[in-house]
Amino acid sequence: MCANVFGVLKSLFGKPFDGAKRMDHGGSQPQPPPQHPHQSSQGPFPQYAQYAQYAQYPYPQYYQCPPQPQPQPHPPQQHPTMARLYEVQREVASLGPQVCTFSGLQDEREYKRLERELARLQTDVDRVDTEGRPELQAARKRAAQELEGLLRYLEENARHPSRLAIEELSHEARRLVDEGVVAPQRSGGATEISDELVDALQAVILRLTQVKTEGRVPLRKARYRALTRLCAVQDVIEGRTRQQTLSLPLSGDTHESVHRINQAMVRVSVARSQLVALLMGLSGRDSCAHLSRILTELLVELDALDVSGNAAVRNYRKQVVEEINGLLKHLDLEVEGDDTRRYDLAQNDSIREIEAVRGHVSHLRGEVLRHCGTRDEFRPKAELQSLLTHLDQVDTAKNPCIREARRRAVLEVQALVTFLDLREALTRRRPGPGEPAAHRAVWLVLGSLSELQAQVLGFGGKRADKSYILLEELLTKQLLALDAVDPQGDEATKAARKQAVKFAQNILGYLDLKTDEWEY
């Protein structure tokens, strides 16, 4: 009976993260919203007057990178100072989108160019003579504040801890690929992909998906770019792993074209390592365009071969062609994330679907907590199970960030399901007179955990809040209480205590998940 009762204490955590081969978008992407109108009649930079409503996204007029507005005609007899400020305004309108979407680091050439241009405009604004006129002073002040804000935003994003974390993880992945793939190839030795390398790359991908972006476009772009390249490398490496298990190429005696196909296969193997080096920034001489030309020429050569109706040779050539096409599809990643808006997962159809499920779960959670302890307790387990099925069917398109978003949504549903399961188990419990004291002690802890889990489910604060610290301390005390339980050799009590410990740890994990401020 004990085993059946405690069977309800299943883990809050679902299947382990299983990775992705190539980071695709996973849904259609709507067009950016229309640009805010530009009103030059209010003086320079009038569109920046209402920053408060864009607290999460400073300079919203720049994020969509819209076409630059046409300059408005100057009023007649305009003061030379105001005319110069209008000239500065036009230059800022050109630099703004570049600053607010720059996703690199401070040592990059583009960063230094943007910093130099903004500093030059600051110098020009400082030199403007306002002649003591209040309207000119106000216009110059607005221009100076805007330039200072853009400079600060540029520096903040390039030095942001999340941006540095992305770069550190990219360096770690680059080292793994260099040691496991590129260096052996350059030394002329045989490169055999190990399971350890595949697992290590998968771990880096998982850590990248969990880097916090705070909704900042530059950070989202940087993370997207790093993930896209690493997932492409993972796909190429897994392709080579599969090739290692294939049978040897056909004998040259089979057909006169087999020898040329074998030669092409050798060149494809070399090209695969070159592609990995290019994607990870480990190749200083080659370029994606050069490698693309080589692979395209191979396709032309293979297409010109006469296989004379030999089915085995034709299938062999088909395999080689598929290998080449699999490499070609990754060669556009040299500029991936810079000229697309795929990084904006808030506009992704799959993410919207996941968010709709999360909204429904939030409503159900509120109803469950509202009816908790009343006679008519609300127990929508069947509805929650259907939501889990729905989440399982969401198309992630092999995108690690969408996978992570779905995983978190699944955990939210599972947390509510396990809460309902435990409440039902506590309600059904009918202790007998001969119940062991250790068994009863475990149930007492479970009752306390149920009350604490209700608080965790309703918690909406941050880790710095006193309520978070208190919940964490109370849950830790329950773990200590379970450690103090002596099962006295009773196997059923041992199993129950083990499940209760796991349950408490999962509640702590869910509390941590709710407050880690992860952004897709």
C-alpha atoms as one frame of an Amber mdcrd trajectory, in Angstrom:
protein
   0.000   0.000   0.000   2.832   2.357   0.854   4.378   1.915  -2.582   1.070
   2.716  -4.280   0.479   5.813  -2.165   3.912   7.207  -2.769   3.775   6.414
  -6.451   2.006   9.765  -6.833   5.200  11.555  -5.842   6.627  11.452  -9.330
   9.401  13.782 -10.401   8.573  17.317 -11.450  11.146  17.083 -14.190  10.406
  15.662 -17.615  12.730  14.058 -20.135  16.300  15.385 -20.265  17.141  17.975
 -22.851  17.897  16.063 -26.021  19.460  18.797 -28.062  19.066  19.931 -31.611
  20.811  19.343 -34.884  20.231  22.674 -36.542  18.612  25.734 -35.101  15.670
  26.571 -37.327  13.043  29.172 -36.663  10.070  26.910 -36.078   7.196  29.033
 -37.337   6.322  31.895 -39.578   7.613  35.334 -38.741   5.266  38.290 -39.105
   6.433  41.587 -40.447   7.770  44.160 -37.966   5.203  46.650 -36.660   5.024
  50.007 -38.408   7.485  52.695 -37.553   6.524  55.463 -35.178   5.830  58.672
 -37.089   8.497  61.281 -37.076   7.358  64.747 -35.997   9.980  67.332 -36.745
   7.797  70.247 -35.718   8.725  69.659 -32.074  12.440  70.203 -32.619  15.241
  67.613 -32.760  14.512  64.112 -31.388  10.794  64.609 -30.516  10.154  60.857
 -30.837  12.245  60.201 -27.711  10.041  62.248 -25.383   8.140  59.251 -23.958
  10.833  56.830 -22.812   8.786  55.584 -19.842   6.490  53.433 -21.959   9.499
  51.606 -23.448  11.278  50.659 -20.238  12.241  47.204 -21.506  13.341  48.315
 -24.968  15.171  51.659 -25.024  15.001  53.472 -28.358  12.133  51.378 -29.817
  12.235  53.305 -33.054  15.566  51.656 -33.828  14.899  47.983 -33.147  12.867
  47.332 -36.267  15.488  48.979 -38.475  12.834  50.738 -40.602  13.648  52.787
 -43.679  15.099  56.096 -42.684  12.545  58.927 -42.661  12.840  61.567 -45.301
  14.198  64.843 -43.906  11.543  67.446 -43.303  11.961  70.835 -45.003  13.358
  73.469 -42.711  11.086  76.319 -41.766  11.963  79.620 -43.444  14.637  81.716
 -41.773  15.715  78.827 -39.546  18.440  79.621 -37.043  21.846  78.158 -38.048
  22.139  76.376 -34.689  18.795  74.615 -35.161  19.782  73.695 -38.701  22.974
  72.077 -37.420  21.014  70.144 -34.796  18.728  68.866 -37.531  21.804  67.628
 -39.379  22.888  65.785 -36.231  19.396  64.337 -35.956  19.643  62.822 -39.431
  23.001  61.229 -38.618  21.666  59.826 -35.349  18.670  58.393 -37.237  21.159
  56.533 -39.424  23.349  55.281 -36.556  20.546  54.434 -34.128  19.490  51.086
 -35.673  23.132  50.017 -35.947  23.787  50.810 -32.280  20.625  49.194 -30.926
  21.107  45.965 -32.859  24.895  45.613 -32.538  25.560  42.263 -30.856  29.356
  42.139 -30.778  32.080  42.971 -28.276  34.173  46.043 -27.558  37.251  44.832
 -29.402  35.403  44.434 -32.715  35.909  46.862 -35.577  32.199  47.678 -35.876
  31.985  48.626 -32.194  34.912  51.000 -32.514  33.395  52.572 -35.635  30.045
  53.194 -33.931  31.764  54.549 -30.834  33.883  56.883 -32.951  30.886  58.185
 -34.929  28.837  58.857 -31.792  31.768  60.595 -30.108  32.217  62.806 -33.181
  28.545  63.804 -33.068  28.872  64.552 -29.356  31.762  66.874 -30.112  29.726
  68.609 -32.819  26.809  69.116 -30.421  29.112  70.481 -27.702  30.485  73.034
 -30.151  27.050  74.371 -31.071  26.624  78.000 -30.025  23.181  78.511 -28.444
  23.750  82.256 -27.920  22.020  81.930 -24.552  18.631  81.274 -26.180  16.513
  78.823 -24.097  14.957  77.014 -27.085  18.385  76.347 -28.606  19.786  75.240
 -25.257  16.895  72.800 -24.802  17.377  71.369 -28.311  21.122  70.936 -27.766
  20.499  69.277 -24.398  18.084  66.785 -25.956  20.595  65.949 -28.686  23.420
  65.512 -26.160  21.278  63.255 -23.952  20.298  61.087 -26.905  23.896  60.611
 -28.015  25.042  59.895 -24.480  22.248  57.328 -24.093  23.191  55.548 -27.310
  26.850  55.422 -26.310  25.957  54.030 -22.909  23.616  51.448 -24.439  26.298
  50.363 -26.908  28.818  49.883 -24.109  26.359  48.170 -21.740  25.429  45.513
 -24.283  29.029  44.828 -25.322  30.102  44.439 -21.677  26.922  42.829 -20.364
  27.576  39.701 -18.235  25.275  37.668 -20.484  27.176  38.792 -23.572  30.446
  37.783 -21.937  28.887  34.450 -20.925  27.869  33.822 -24.546  31.406  34.554
 -25.672  32.887  32.298 -22.993  30.635  29.404 -24.032  31.514  30.028 -27.673
  35.212  29.807 -26.789  34.578  26.560 -24.923  32.781  25.074 -27.938  35.536
  26.321 -30.233  38.161  24.587 -28.091  36.206  21.317 -28.101  35.799  21.365
 -31.878  39.420  22.355 -32.459  40.764  19.525 -30.306  38.299  16.904 -31.494
  37.859  17.696 -35.198  39.977  20.447 -36.743  43.431  19.776 -35.240  43.472
  16.032 -36.117  42.379  16.867 -39.671  45.130  19.448 -40.110  47.756  17.031
 -38.822  46.717  14.514 -41.447  45.436  11.942 -38.994  42.133  10.142 -39.042
  39.394  12.026 -37.230  36.946   9.833 -35.365  34.158  11.650 -33.553  33.772
  10.425 -29.997  30.585  10.272 -27.961  32.309  12.475 -25.370  32.662  15.288
 -27.920  29.010  15.015 -28.961  27.867  15.074 -25.320  30.137  18.025 -24.477
  28.784  20.078 -27.378  25.236  19.224 -26.320  26.003  20.478 -22.804  27.308
  23.788 -24.200  24.141  24.190 -26.284  21.988  23.651 -23.205  23.960  26.244
 -21.238  23.651  28.722 -24.117  19.866  28.379 -24.179  19.785  29.308 -20.497
  21.754  32.547 -20.851  19.502  35.416 -19.803  18.902  38.120 -22.418  16.646
  40.491 -20.407  14.730  41.035 -23.639  17.623  42.997 -25.171  17.869  42.649
 -28.926  21.716  42.635 -29.025  21.876  39.833 -26.453  19.163  37.834 -28.181
  20.983  38.226 -31.491  24.325  37.189 -29.990  22.820  34.102 -28.360  20.917
  33.201 -31.532  24.027  33.510 -33.665  26.119  31.364 -31.304  23.402  28.713
 -31.062  22.810  28.638 -34.810  26.459  28.023 -35.595  26.925  25.469 -32.830
  23.790  23.549 -33.837  25.030  23.497 -37.436  28.377  22.108 -36.257  26.533
  19.510 -34.203  24.565  18.490 -37.290  27.738  18.139 -39.371  29.468  16.141
 -36.649  26.503  13.833 -36.221  26.530  13.315 -39.989  30.147  12.225 -39.779
  29.307   9.936 -36.856  26.657   8.244 -38.937  29.119   7.917 -41.818  31.584
   6.095 -39.534  29.027   3.311 -39.159  28.356   2.940 -42.903  29.775   0.130
 -44.996  32.938   0.740 -46.998  32.592   2.415 -50.432  31.963   0.225 -53.441
  34.885  -1.515 -55.039  36.390   0.142 -58.091  35.768  -3.062 -60.001  32.008
  -2.615 -59.652  31.813   0.185 -62.207  34.195   2.597 -63.904  32.481   5.596
 -62.220  32.963   4.243 -58.699  36.585   5.428 -58.523  35.542   9.043 -59.237
  32.711   8.836 -56.714  35.168   7.552 -54.101  37.457  10.505 -54.851  34.507
  12.863 -54.424  33.697  11.231 -51.084  37.225  11.906 -49.857  36.927  15.572
 -50.875  33.558  15.791 -49.108  35.162  14.459 -45.938  37.804  17.210 -46.117
  35.128  19.817 -46.877  33.178  18.729 -43.799  36.113  19.541 -41.531  36.647
  22.840 -43.366  32.991  23.740 -42.818  33.221  22.991 -39.099  36.333  25.176
 -38.879  34.592  28.003 -40.739  31.470  27.910 -38.574  33.512  27.941 -35.366
  35.882  30.678 -36.518  38.892  28.341 -36.647  39.789  28.934 -40.301  41.657
  32.103 -41.155  42.223  31.454 -44.865  39.106  29.787 -46.226  35.704  31.373
 -46.709  32.163  30.034 -46.942  31.927  31.311 -50.537  35.067  29.412 -51.566
  33.885  26.196 -49.940  30.471  26.601 -51.551  32.105  26.803 -54.999  34.098
  23.622 -54.321  31.017  21.676 -53.253  28.965  22.977 -56.164  31.673  21.865
 -58.602  31.590  18.417 -56.997  27.843  18.252 -57.570  28.340  19.116 -61.257
  31.018  16.433 -61.633  28.860  13.800 -59.976  25.863  14.752 -62.074  27.917
  14.268 -65.256  28.888  10.702 -64.367  27.386   7.919 -66.470  26.315   5.111
 -64.135  24.808   3.109 -67.024  21.724   2.068 -65.153  23.630   0.360 -62.350
  21.307   0.689 -59.321  24.032   0.114 -56.677  26.319   2.781 -58.162  23.407
   5.159 -58.650  22.427   4.827 -54.958  26.049   5.321 -53.916  26.262   8.534
 -55.940  22.947   9.631 -54.418  24.387   9.227 -50.918  27.382  11.392 -51.782
  25.124  14.070 -53.345  23.003  14.120 -50.190  26.150  14.575 -48.101  27.157
  17.567 -50.214  23.693  19.142 -50.062  23.712  18.665 -46.293  26.906  20.730
 -46.083  25.738  23.411 -48.500  22.660  24.208 -46.407  24.900  25.463 -43.592
  27.065  27.802 -45.656  24.677  30.746 -45.286  25.484  30.899 -41.562  28.375
  33.314 -42.137  25.885  36.164 -41.816  23.178  34.324 -39.865  21.497  36.492
 -37.256  22.623  39.775 -38.802  20.301  40.120 -41.777  17.281  38.210 -40.420
  14.885  38.640 -37.529  14.800  34.961 -36.580  16.318  35.804 -33.216  13.026
  37.519 -32.274  11.346  34.436 -30.852   8.591  36.552 -29.321   7.139  36.618
 -32.848   7.568  32.858 -33.325   4.407  30.782 -33.850   5.619  27.927 -31.635
   6.537  30.325 -28.829   3.120  31.946 -29.102   1.536  28.523 -28.827   3.623
  27.722 -25.747   2.745  31.067 -24.189  -0.958  30.405 -24.787  -0.622  27.118
 -22.888   1.234  28.871 -20.076  -1.537  31.436 -19.848  -4.102  28.649 -19.541
  -1.996  26.920 -16.881  -1.746  30.188 -14.963  -5.534  30.468 -14.956  -5.956
  26.862 -13.788  -3.300  27.354 -11.105  -5.150  30.374  -9.770  -8.416  28.425
  -9.611  -6.735  25.480  -7.880  -5.174  27.725  -5.230  -8.400  29.669  -4.770
 -10.382  26.503  -4.041  -7.592  24.879  -2.064  -8.885  23.677   1.329 -12.558
  24.127   0.457 -15.127  21.378   0.061 -15.366  21.864  -3.690 -11.658  21.643
  -4.508 -10.893  22.352  -8.160  -8.946  19.444  -9.682  -8.499  19.873 -13.446
  -6.104  16.938 -13.881  -7.643  15.776 -17.153  -7.297  19.269 -18.603  -3.690
  19.495 -17.449  -2.894  16.136 -19.037  -4.344  17.384 -22.315  -2.096  20.465
 -22.084   0.935  18.209 -21.657  -0.106  16.329 -24.789  -0.531  19.642 -26.613
   2.942  20.830 -25.565   4.442  17.554 -26.743   3.050  18.292 -30.210   4.466
  21.831 -30.442   6.911  22.103 -33.342  10.311  23.198 -32.020  11.995  22.937
 -35.443  15.171  21.745 -33.684  15.548  25.182 -32.101  17.142  24.802 -28.624
  15.531  27.974 -27.277  12.060  26.814 -28.288  12.839  23.419 -26.764  13.830
  25.134 -23.527  10.663  27.254 -23.535   8.577  24.129 -24.034  10.471  22.284
 -21.291   9.738  25.077 -18.837   6.062  25.091 -19.778   5.950  21.319 -19.229
   7.474  21.783 -15.766   4.783  24.313 -14.883   2.076  21.837 -15.819   3.797
  18.961 -14.023   4.224  21.047 -10.871   0.484  21.618 -10.708  -0.266  17.950
 -11.457   2.022  16.709  -8.665   0.462  19.221  -6.271  -2.989  17.814  -7.034
  -1.681  14.248  -6.743  -0.258  14.897  -3.293  -3.425  16.647  -2.121  -5.461
  13.642  -3.207  -3.060  11.249  -1.463  -3.270  13.263   1.771  -7.068  13.279
   1.544  -7.300   9.516   0.983  -4.833   8.633   3.731  -6.326   6.535   6.542
  -3.540   5.704   9.022  -3.973   2.504  10.987  -3.200   2.001  14.665  -0.108
  -0.018  13.842   1.469   2.533  11.521   5.221   2.854  12.172   6.342   6.134
  13.725   8.847   6.714  10.889   6.097   6.244   8.309   3.893   8.729  10.150
   6.782  11.225  10.322   7.203  11.085   6.531   3.502  11.818   6.071   3.735
  14.804   8.428   6.553  16.220   6.297   4.509  15.604   3.151   1.628  17.562
   4.648   3.975  20.489   5.311   5.422  20.195   1.808   1.940  20.375   0.327
   1.306  23.679   2.115   4.685  25.031   1.056   4.151  23.952  -2.546   0.906
  25.927  -2.612   2.916  29.000  -1.630   5.553  28.235  -4.275   2.890  27.853
  -6.967   1.501  31.257  -6.070   4.886  32.961  -5.702   5.536  35.704  -8.225
   8.476  37.596  -6.778  12.239  37.589  -7.190  15.103  35.847  -5.456  16.006
  38.931  -3.484  12.531  39.017  -1.877  12.211  38.029   1.785   9.356  35.684
   0.896  11.627  33.765  -1.481  14.332  33.414   1.167  11.756  32.269   3.725
  10.294  29.655   1.362  13.772  28.367   0.570  14.604  28.060   4.278  11.328
  26.273   5.090  11.802  23.777   2.277  15.371  23.119   3.412  14.087  22.458
   6.938  11.692  19.835   5.568  14.620  18.134   3.851  16.489  18.106   7.163
  13.417  16.657   8.863  13.338  13.850   6.308  17.029  13.169   6.873  16.268
  12.765  10.572  13.653  10.053   9.941  14.979   6.605  10.883  13.164   3.952
   8.810  14.564   1.223  11.104  15.097  -1.151   8.213  11.554  -0.872   6.828
  11.884  -0.915   3.041   8.501   0.728   2.423   9.401   3.634   4.705  12.796
   3.951   3.016  11.127   4.210  -0.389   8.585   6.711   0.931  11.289   8.890
   2.462  13.308   8.772  -0.757  10.292   9.893  -2.800   9.513  12.648  -0.302
  13.098  13.936  -0.496  12.876  13.994  -4.285   9.552  15.792  -4.068  11.005
  18.484  -1.769  14.012  18.925  -4.049  11.740  19.335  -7.063   9.742  22.016
  -5.273  13.012  23.848  -4.612  13.957  23.399  -8.264  10.610  24.750  -9.415
  10.966  27.776  -7.113  14.391  28.375  -8.631  12.950  27.984 -12.142  10.247
  30.577 -11.484  12.789  33.177 -10.414  15.724  32.722 -12.784  14.389  35.398
 -15.194  15.129  33.352 -18.307  14.198  34.982 -21.639  13.807  33.249 -24.966
